[in-house]
Amino acid sequence: MNAELYISGMYHKLFEDFVSQDPENGCLDVVFDIKGKKLYAHKSILSVLSDTFKTMLSDRWTKKDAPIKIESFKFDDFKEFLTFIYSGNCNLSDENIVCLTDIAEFYDIEEFKIFIDSYLSKLRLSTKNIFGMIDLSTKYAFPGFDETVNGFILQRCSTILKSPEFMCQEKHVIKHIVVAYKELLTFFEHEELFKKLCQWADTQARKKLTFDDYGKEDVKNKVIKDELADMLQHVQFNQMRHRFMLNDVVSKPFLISQPNELSQLCLVNFDTITIKVTNEYGKLATASFIDNRGIYDAIQKTKYNSTSRRRYVHSSSNGTKLDLSKPNNLIKNDKIKYYLVYENFNQVFKVKNSTTIGENDYLIAGMKNENGFAITGEMMIEALRNY
């Protein structure tokens, strides 16, 4: 007899016994009491699959044959959970997914958590439900769901920031958005985030101020700074323009309390440049990053190679060289389609599809597609200081 068929048949009989809910004629030996409703199951099956069940059903915690009270979950949701244990499947819906996610985490059955993650990662996200989904993703570790949520944040970043609900969110939700923003590539997005973050912190501070505190700017500024304390380290000040730094960052009294804080912000921002790549149809790709390798100077002093079909920017022959001695900490991200790279052997900058990047390509920056950019026969690369 085929072993898999045998095991499948055995589990089918156990499932039929569970579905029958007949302890008199079956082998069901544990009963759960869920707000007055009874649900029978097999103690040995549950104990083997979950240490939580094993402890819960042990004689040390439960009197023999006494019903196990379930206070935290609804009957229908708990039944769906047990149905999965017996059959490997159950009915998930937008209405029960949050509760079943709580159950998956509490009873810590890995297969059920994978099942939940698969459902969550396929949810249709919108600006109406994204904040609730971010809240859910911050509470539990579901990798597929996290990727879906973060992908939506990056795709709809501006819309999310403009949502009236943004100002009402708890700190852990806002922090998740701030961390996700690290993947964004244009200074406009990082500047917009900073503005909204300050508005959110101001809103939270006003809620916490007492009547006697109103009008005391120093008190309010301290509360705002406390709200932002564990988020500012994730804000990409190095991706912002100098003009924005001076007008919108340095001017914030709650942000800078010591002279050294100002100097640190300015230093990290000073060497930020933006690379613009325009293809032959006028489509644009951009990237902003700290230039500590002389990339700006190399591109500014370039000549074009027109001997090949594709037009690349080459390092000039005037002695300008890139400093490639520093380790490259940039890791290729599957979500980014195009990268600006430098071929040291040929001394040439190129924009490449992530799938064609080789071992000898020095990654400089991921490119953000502004308006349907694609690699074409001729392209222009420009380097701009972020003043």
Secondary structure, DSSP 8 states (H G I E B T S, - for coil): --HHHHHHHHHHHHHHHHHHT-TTTS---EEEEETTEEEEE-HHHHHHH-HHHHHHTSTTTS-TT--EE--SS-HHHHHHHHHHHHHS-----TTTHHHHHHHHHHHT-HHHHHHHHHHHTT----TTTHHHHHHHHHHS--HHHHHHHHHHHHHTHHHHHHSGGGGG--HHHHHHHHHHGGG---HHHHHHHHHHHHHHHHHHHHHH--GGGTT-HHHHHHHHHHHHTTTGGGS-GGGS-HHHIIIIITT-TTT--SHHHHHHHHHHHHTEEEEEEEETTS-EEEEEEE--SSHHHHHHT-EEE-SSSSBEEE--SSS------S-------TT--EEEEEETTTTEEEEEEGGG--TTEEEEEEEEESSS----SBEEEEEEE--
